[in-house]
Amino acid sequence: MATAKFIHDGNSIDYTPSADVAAGDVVVQGESVGIAKTAIAANLIGAIAVTGVFDVPKATGASTAITAGANVYWDATNSVATTDDDTGNNKLLGKTVLAASDADATVRVRLMQ
């Protein structure tokens, strides 16, 4: 019978970027989205958080408010969190833990995979 081998708790995962990544950058890896815990130089292994609560950028202006408890997706084209999955093009980032108004430049999100 095959057995599984525990590796680690999974709060972060290894990531090797092809270009430099700044601490706090949102990283999309396939269907997974994480946030760089520290700066990661190109072609060197680093860690991205895949759990936790983060303030992430969102669009501002009319009709950009996001309610608490909403699923949010990462719009990599505009580098903002949004409630629109864009027919699967925007990847699931997590669920909001605080409401954000039209004027707020960030929204507080609990990362989900």
PEGI-V905871 format. One record per helix or strand of 3 or more residues. SS is the DSSP state (~ for helix, > for strand). FROM is the first residue (numbers start at 1). LEN is the number of residues. If there is no record, write none. Layout:
# PEGI-V905871
ss: [SS;SS]
from: [FROM;FROM]
len: [LEN;LEN]
This chain:
# PEGI-V905871
ss: [>;>;>;>;>;>;>;~;>;>]
from: [12;26;32;45;53;71;80;86;91;106]
len: [5;4;5;5;6;5;3;3;6;6]
